[in-house]
């Protein structure tokens, strides 16, 4: 008796659809309306619904608040820092302070590709004539490599920081990833209250008038009454590094990742 034909073999199909859609972001924005950020993060981490998620932190003047909230919810959450190799020494020291103080257990650093720096910024002065191009190779591309392994990432952006960040939702979609802004609706007074309540350490440069700290060459002090981010790229028609908005430098860099890189997560 002939053997019965085996069941048809199922064809393996790679699911290339986005992990998250705008409908997911809309649903989450509706669900967490009026819910405080600490509760929101605790629920999301407990559910495990974010997939592979990480916090991206600049370890700037306000970073301690978000990192404290994340550490309280799940201290094993990956925290990635982009070291552009142009950072203030005080920022690097502050990073170590916060990691230790908050008990963050999974921190990592990504840096620019040395071969790309040699080709595009050999003398390290590109910031002085092409800040967009400098941000692209020193910050945007390294973070893009890190995000390749993520389904979602958590940002420290806040709507009050500048007019370019007004109407900032808690949840948005970026290239198929869920981008979470837990502090999007926080004001300066909310941040100050959280610092005081939890006795969080301050960035060493804040007392000197640096209200928003980025790379050393492109960061200056902020004058009374100025936008908190007025000290970033002062004198240039530039308000973002490109991580949070499209960066289209005129330098010819197309944003492609150098070959052979793997995500850090």
TILO-474946 format. One record per residue (C-alpha): residue number from 1; chain; x, y, z. Coordinates in nm, 2 decimals, always signed. Each point is the difference from the previous one (the first is absolute). Layout:
! residues N
+-----+-------+--------+--------+--------+
|   n | chain |     c1 |     c2 |     c3 |
+-----+-------+--------+--------+--------+
| NUM |     A |      X |      Y |      Z |
...
+-----+-------+--------+--------+--------+
! end
This chain:
! residues 265
+-----+-------+--------+--------+--------+
|   n | chain |     c1 |     c2 |     c3 |
+-----+-------+--------+--------+--------+
|   1 |     A |  +0.00 |  +0.00 |  +0.00 |
|   2 |     A |  +0.14 |  +0.33 |  -0.10 |
|   3 |     A |  +0.08 |  +0.25 |  +0.27 |
|   4 |     A |  -0.22 |  +0.30 |  +0.02 |
|   5 |     A |  +0.15 |  +0.32 |  -0.12 |
|   6 |     A |  +0.16 |  +0.20 |  +0.28 |
|   7 |     A |  -0.17 |  +0.33 |  +0.10 |
|   8 |     A |  +0.10 |  +0.28 |  -0.22 |
|   9 |     A |  +0.31 |  +0.18 |  +0.13 |
|  10 |     A |  -0.07 |  +0.34 |  +0.13 |
|  11 |     A |  +0.21 |  +0.27 |  -0.17 |
|  12 |     A |  +0.21 |  +0.21 |  +0.24 |
|  13 |     A |  -0.10 |  +0.37 |  -0.04 |
|  14 |     A |  +0.19 |  +0.28 |  +0.15 |
|  15 |     A |  -0.23 |  +0.25 |  +0.15 |
|  16 |     A |  +0.13 |  +0.33 |  -0.12 |
|  17 |     A |  -0.30 |  +0.20 |  +0.13 |
|  18 |     A |  +0.07 |  +0.27 |  +0.26 |
|  19 |     A |  +0.01 |  -0.12 |  +0.36 |
|  20 |     A |  -0.23 |  +0.30 |  +0.09 |
|  21 |     A |  -0.24 |  +0.21 |  -0.20 |
|  22 |     A |  -0.16 |  +0.34 |  +0.05 |
|  23 |     A |  -0.31 |  -0.18 |  +0.12 |
|  24 |     A |  +0.21 |  -0.15 |  +0.29 |
|  25 |     A |  +0.13 |  +0.35 |  +0.09 |
|  26 |     A |  -0.35 |  +0.14 |  -0.01 |
|  27 |     A |  -0.13 |  -0.28 |  +0.22 |
|  28 |     A |  +0.28 |  +0.05 |  +0.25 |
|  29 |     A |  -0.05 |  +0.38 |  +0.01 |
|  30 |     A |  -0.36 |  -0.05 |  +0.07 |
|  31 |     A |  +0.06 |  -0.27 |  +0.27 |
|  32 |     A |  +0.25 |  +0.21 |  +0.19 |
|  33 |     A |  -0.17 |  +0.34 |  -0.02 |
|  34 |     A |  +0.02 |  +0.14 |  +0.36 |
|  35 |     A |  +0.22 |  -0.28 |  +0.13 |
|  36 |     A |  +0.32 |  +0.11 |  +0.16 |
|  37 |     A |  +0.33 |  -0.10 |  -0.17 |
|  38 |     A |  +0.12 |  -0.22 |  +0.28 |
|  39 |     A |  -0.32 |  -0.21 |  -0.01 |
|  40 |     A |  +0.00 |  -0.01 |  -0.38 |
|  41 |     A |  +0.36 |  -0.13 |  -0.01 |
|  42 |     A |  -0.06 |  -0.26 |  +0.27 |
|  43 |     A |  -0.30 |  -0.14 |  -0.18 |
|  44 |     A |  +0.17 |  -0.01 |  -0.33 |
|  45 |     A |  +0.30 |  -0.18 |  +0.13 |
|  46 |     A |  -0.20 |  -0.24 |  +0.21 |
|  47 |     A |  -0.21 |  -0.10 |  -0.31 |
|  48 |     A |  +0.31 |  -0.05 |  -0.21 |
|  49 |     A |  -0.20 |  +0.15 |  -0.29 |
|  50 |     A |  +0.28 |  +0.23 |  -0.13 |
|  51 |     A |  +0.22 |  -0.28 |  -0.13 |
|  52 |     A |  +0.36 |  +0.08 |  -0.03 |
|  53 |     A |  +0.02 |  +0.35 |  +0.16 |
|  54 |     A |  +0.28 |  +0.23 |  +0.12 |
|  55 |     A |  +0.03 |  +0.35 |  +0.14 |
|  56 |     A |  +0.21 |  +0.25 |  -0.20 |
|  57 |     A |  +0.15 |  +0.25 |  +0.23 |
|  58 |     A |  +0.23 |  +0.30 |  -0.05 |
|  59 |     A |  +0.08 |  +0.01 |  +0.37 |
|  60 |     A |  -0.08 |  +0.37 |  -0.02 |
|  61 |     A |  -0.13 |  +0.24 |  +0.25 |
|  62 |     A |  -0.35 |  -0.16 |  +0.03 |
|  63 |     A |  +0.09 |  -0.36 |  -0.08 |
|  64 |     A |  +0.00 |  -0.11 |  +0.37 |
|  65 |     A |  -0.38 |  +0.02 |  +0.02 |
|  66 |     A |  -0.08 |  -0.24 |  -0.29 |
|  67 |     A |  +0.28 |  -0.24 |  +0.11 |
|  68 |     A |  -0.13 |  +0.00 |  +0.35 |
|  69 |     A |  -0.36 |  -0.08 |  -0.12 |
|  70 |     A |  +0.14 |  -0.28 |  -0.22 |
|  71 |     A |  +0.22 |  -0.14 |  +0.28 |
|  72 |     A |  -0.30 |  -0.01 |  +0.23 |
|  73 |     A |  -0.20 |  -0.19 |  -0.26 |
|  74 |     A |  +0.27 |  -0.24 |  -0.11 |
|  75 |     A |  +0.37 |  +0.06 |  +0.07 |
|  76 |     A |  +0.10 |  -0.26 |  -0.26 |
|  77 |     A |  -0.13 |  +0.21 |  -0.29 |
|  78 |     A |  +0.28 |  +0.07 |  -0.24 |
|  79 |     A |  +0.12 |  +0.36 |  +0.00 |
|  80 |     A |  +0.20 |  +0.11 |  -0.30 |
|  81 |     A |  +0.22 |  +0.31 |  -0.01 |
|  82 |     A |  +0.15 |  +0.14 |  -0.33 |
|  83 |     A |  +0.35 |  +0.12 |  +0.08 |
|  84 |     A |  +0.08 |  +0.23 |  -0.30 |
|  85 |     A |  +0.36 |  +0.04 |  +0.12 |
|  86 |     A |  -0.08 |  +0.37 |  +0.04 |
|  87 |     A |  -0.18 |  -0.02 |  +0.34 |
|  88 |     A |  +0.08 |  +0.21 |  +0.30 |
|  89 |     A |  +0.22 |  -0.19 |  +0.26 |
|  90 |     A |  -0.27 |  +0.09 |  +0.25 |
|  91 |     A |  -0.26 |  -0.18 |  -0.20 |
|  92 |     A |  +0.20 |  -0.32 |  +0.00 |
|  93 |     A |  +0.05 |  +0.03 |  +0.37 |
|  94 |     A |  -0.37 |  +0.07 |  +0.05 |
|  95 |     A |  -0.09 |  -0.32 |  -0.19 |
|  96 |     A |  +0.21 |  -0.21 |  +0.24 |
|  97 |     A |  -0.16 |  +0.18 |  +0.30 |
|  98 |     A |  -0.35 |  -0.07 |  -0.12 |
|  99 |     A |  +0.06 |  -0.36 |  -0.09 |
| 100 |     A |  +0.14 |  -0.07 |  +0.34 |
| 101 |     A |  -0.25 |  +0.21 |  +0.20 |
| 102 |     A |  -0.31 |  -0.13 |  -0.18 |
| 103 |     A |  +0.11 |  -0.37 |  -0.02 |
| 104 |     A |  -0.03 |  -0.02 |  -0.38 |
| 105 |     A |  +0.12 |  -0.35 |  -0.09 |
| 106 |     A |  +0.02 |  +0.00 |  -0.38 |
| 107 |     A |  +0.17 |  +0.31 |  -0.14 |
| 108 |     A |  +0.19 |  +0.02 |  -0.32 |
| 109 |     A |  +0.19 |  +0.25 |  -0.21 |
| 110 |     A |  +0.00 |  +0.04 |  -0.38 |
| 111 |     A |  +0.26 |  +0.21 |  -0.18 |
| 112 |     A |  +0.06 |  +0.13 |  -0.35 |
| 113 |     A |  +0.16 |  -0.24 |  -0.25 |
| 114 |     A |  +0.38 |  +0.09 |  +0.00 |
| 115 |     A |  +0.04 |  -0.06 |  -0.37 |
| 116 |     A |  -0.29 |  +0.23 |  -0.07 |
| 117 |     A |  +0.15 |  +0.27 |  +0.22 |
| 118 |     A |  +0.33 |  -0.03 |  -0.18 |
| 119 |     A |  -0.17 |  +0.04 |  -0.33 |
| 120 |     A |  -0.25 |  +0.27 |  +0.09 |
| 121 |     A |  +0.15 |  +0.19 |  +0.30 |
| 122 |     A |  +0.37 |  -0.08 |  +0.01 |
| 123 |     A |  +0.09 |  +0.32 |  +0.18 |
| 124 |     A |  -0.30 |  -0.01 |  +0.24 |
| 125 |     A |  -0.12 |  +0.35 |  -0.11 |
| 126 |     A |  -0.30 |  -0.09 |  -0.21 |
| 127 |     A |  -0.23 |  +0.14 |  +0.27 |
| 128 |     A |  +0.14 |  +0.35 |  -0.08 |
| 129 |     A |  -0.12 |  +0.01 |  -0.37 |
| 130 |     A |  -0.26 |  -0.28 |  -0.03 |
| 131 |     A |  -0.17 |  -0.08 |  +0.33 |
| 132 |     A |  -0.27 |  -0.21 |  -0.17 |
| 133 |     A |  +0.26 |  -0.22 |  -0.16 |
| 134 |     A |  +0.19 |  -0.02 |  +0.32 |
| 135 |     A |  -0.32 |  -0.11 |  +0.19 |
| 136 |     A |  -0.07 |  -0.25 |  -0.28 |
| 137 |     A |  +0.33 |  -0.19 |  +0.03 |
| 138 |     A |  +0.06 |  +0.04 |  +0.37 |
| 139 |     A |  -0.35 |  -0.04 |  +0.15 |
| 140 |     A |  -0.28 |  -0.10 |  -0.25 |
| 141 |     A |  +0.18 |  -0.29 |  -0.16 |
| 142 |     A |  +0.14 |  -0.16 |  +0.32 |
| 143 |     A |  -0.35 |  +0.01 |  +0.15 |
| 144 |     A |  -0.15 |  -0.14 |  -0.31 |
| 145 |     A |  +0.23 |  -0.30 |  +0.04 |
| 146 |     A |  -0.12 |  -0.04 |  +0.36 |
| 147 |     A |  -0.36 |  +0.02 |  -0.09 |
| 148 |     A |  +0.02 |  -0.27 |  -0.26 |
| 149 |     A |  -0.08 |  -0.26 |  +0.27 |
| 150 |     A |  -0.28 |  +0.19 |  +0.16 |
| 151 |     A |  -0.38 |  -0.02 |  -0.02 |
| 152 |     A |  -0.05 |  +0.31 |  +0.21 |
| 153 |     A |  +0.22 |  +0.28 |  +0.16 |
| 154 |     A |  -0.06 |  +0.25 |  +0.27 |
| 155 |     A |  +0.09 |  +0.36 |  -0.04 |
| 156 |     A |  +0.04 |  +0.28 |  +0.25 |
| 157 |     A |  -0.15 |  +0.27 |  -0.22 |
| 158 |     A |  -0.24 |  +0.25 |  +0.16 |
| 159 |     A |  -0.23 |  +0.24 |  -0.18 |
| 160 |     A |  +0.10 |  +0.31 |  +0.20 |
| 161 |     A |  +0.36 |  -0.02 |  -0.10 |
| 162 |     A |  -0.05 |  +0.19 |  -0.33 |
| 163 |     A |  -0.27 |  +0.10 |  -0.25 |
| 164 |     A |  +0.12 |  -0.29 |  -0.23 |
| 165 |     A |  -0.12 |  -0.25 |  +0.27 |
| 166 |     A |  -0.35 |  +0.14 |  +0.06 |
| 167 |     A |  -0.29 |  -0.24 |  +0.00 |
| 168 |     A |  +0.22 |  -0.30 |  +0.07 |
| 169 |     A |  -0.19 |  -0.32 |  +0.04 |
| 170 |     A |  +0.10 |  -0.27 |  +0.25 |
| 171 |     A |  +0.00 |  -0.26 |  -0.27 |
| 172 |     A |  +0.09 |  +0.04 |  -0.36 |
| 173 |     A |  +0.13 |  -0.22 |  -0.29 |
| 174 |     A |  +0.34 |  +0.04 |  -0.15 |
| 175 |     A |  +0.11 |  -0.24 |  -0.28 |
| 176 |     A |  -0.23 |  -0.28 |  +0.14 |
| 177 |     A |  +0.13 |  +0.04 |  +0.35 |
| 178 |     A |  -0.20 |  +0.13 |  +0.29 |
| 179 |     A |  +0.16 |  +0.32 |  +0.14 |
| 180 |     A |  -0.10 |  +0.08 |  +0.35 |
| 181 |     A |  +0.02 |  +0.35 |  +0.16 |
| 182 |     A |  -0.10 |  -0.05 |  +0.36 |
| 183 |     A |  +0.08 |  +0.35 |  +0.10 |
| 184 |     A |  -0.15 |  +0.16 |  -0.31 |
| 185 |     A |  -0.26 |  +0.19 |  +0.21 |
| 186 |     A |  +0.22 |  +0.09 |  +0.29 |
| 187 |     A |  +0.09 |  +0.36 |  +0.07 |
| 188 |     A |  +0.32 |  +0.14 |  +0.16 |
| 189 |     A |  -0.17 |  +0.02 |  +0.33 |
| 190 |     A |  -0.09 |  -0.37 |  -0.01 |
| 191 |     A |  +0.37 |  -0.09 |  -0.07 |
| 192 |     A |  +0.12 |  +0.22 |  +0.28 |
| 193 |     A |  -0.25 |  -0.16 |  +0.24 |
| 194 |     A |  +0.12 |  -0.35 |  -0.09 |
| 195 |     A |  +0.36 |  +0.09 |  +0.04 |
| 196 |     A |  -0.07 |  +0.14 |  +0.35 |
| 197 |     A |  -0.23 |  -0.28 |  +0.11 |
| 198 |     A |  +0.24 |  -0.27 |  -0.09 |
| 199 |     A |  +0.33 |  +0.19 |  +0.07 |
| 200 |     A |  +0.13 |  -0.07 |  -0.35 |
| 201 |     A |  +0.35 |  +0.12 |  -0.09 |
| 202 |     A |  +0.03 |  +0.30 |  -0.24 |
| 203 |     A |  +0.21 |  +0.03 |  -0.31 |
| 204 |     A |  +0.32 |  +0.18 |  +0.11 |
| 205 |     A |  -0.03 |  +0.26 |  -0.28 |
| 206 |     A |  -0.36 |  +0.10 |  +0.08 |
| 207 |     A |  +0.11 |  +0.24 |  +0.27 |
| 208 |     A |  +0.22 |  +0.18 |  -0.25 |
| 209 |     A |  -0.30 |  +0.08 |  -0.22 |
| 210 |     A |  +0.00 |  -0.29 |  -0.24 |
| 211 |     A |  -0.37 |  -0.09 |  +0.00 |
| 212 |     A |  +0.03 |  -0.25 |  -0.29 |
| 213 |     A |  +0.32 |  -0.18 |  -0.04 |
| 214 |     A |  +0.12 |  -0.17 |  -0.33 |
| 215 |     A |  +0.34 |  -0.01 |  -0.16 |
| 216 |     A |  +0.25 |  +0.24 |  +0.15 |
| 217 |     A |  +0.08 |  +0.20 |  -0.32 |
| 218 |     A |  -0.37 |  +0.07 |  -0.08 |
| 219 |     A |  -0.13 |  +0.07 |  +0.35 |
| 220 |     A |  +0.00 |  +0.34 |  +0.17 |
| 221 |     A |  -0.16 |  +0.14 |  +0.31 |
| 222 |     A |  -0.36 |  +0.13 |  -0.01 |
| 223 |     A |  -0.09 |  +0.36 |  +0.09 |
| 224 |     A |  -0.29 |  +0.09 |  +0.23 |
| 225 |     A |  -0.33 |  -0.02 |  -0.19 |
| 226 |     A |  +0.14 |  -0.20 |  -0.29 |
| 227 |     A |  -0.14 |  -0.33 |  -0.12 |
| 228 |     A |  +0.16 |  -0.29 |  +0.21 |
| 229 |     A |  +0.16 |  -0.13 |  -0.32 |
| 230 |     A |  +0.12 |  +0.34 |  -0.13 |
| 231 |     A |  +0.35 |  -0.10 |  +0.09 |
| 232 |     A |  +0.01 |  -0.29 |  -0.25 |
| 233 |     A |  +0.16 |  +0.09 |  -0.34 |
| 234 |     A |  -0.02 |  +0.37 |  +0.08 |
| 235 |     A |  +0.02 |  +0.20 |  -0.31 |
| 236 |     A |  -0.11 |  -0.28 |  -0.23 |
| 237 |     A |  -0.34 |  -0.07 |  -0.15 |
| 238 |     A |  -0.01 |  -0.33 |  +0.18 |
| 239 |     A |  -0.21 |  -0.12 |  +0.30 |
| 240 |     A |  +0.04 |  -0.38 |  +0.00 |
| 241 |     A |  +0.29 |  -0.24 |  -0.05 |
| 242 |     A |  -0.20 |  -0.22 |  -0.24 |
| 243 |     A |  -0.09 |  -0.28 |  +0.25 |
| 244 |     A |  -0.35 |  +0.15 |  +0.06 |
| 245 |     A |  -0.06 |  +0.15 |  -0.35 |
| 246 |     A |  +0.11 |  -0.06 |  -0.35 |
| 247 |     A |  +0.36 |  +0.11 |  -0.05 |
| 248 |     A |  +0.09 |  +0.08 |  -0.36 |
| 249 |     A |  +0.35 |  +0.14 |  +0.00 |
| 250 |     A |  +0.12 |  +0.16 |  -0.32 |
| 251 |     A |  +0.33 |  -0.18 |  +0.03 |
| 252 |     A |  -0.09 |  -0.30 |  -0.21 |
| 253 |     A |  -0.03 |  -0.24 |  +0.29 |
| 254 |     A |  -0.29 |  -0.23 |  -0.08 |
| 255 |     A |  -0.03 |  -0.16 |  +0.35 |
| 256 |     A |  +0.08 |  -0.35 |  -0.12 |
| 257 |     A |  +0.15 |  -0.22 |  +0.27 |
| 258 |     A |  +0.36 |  -0.11 |  -0.04 |
| 259 |     A |  +0.02 |  -0.37 |  -0.11 |
| 260 |     A |  +0.05 |  -0.27 |  +0.27 |
| 261 |     A |  -0.18 |  +0.17 |  +0.29 |
| 262 |     A |  -0.23 |  -0.19 |  +0.22 |
| 263 |     A |  -0.25 |  +0.15 |  +0.25 |
| 264 |     A |  +0.12 |  +0.02 |  +0.36 |
| 265 |     A |  -0.31 |  -0.16 |  +0.15 |
+-----+-------+--------+--------+--------+
! end
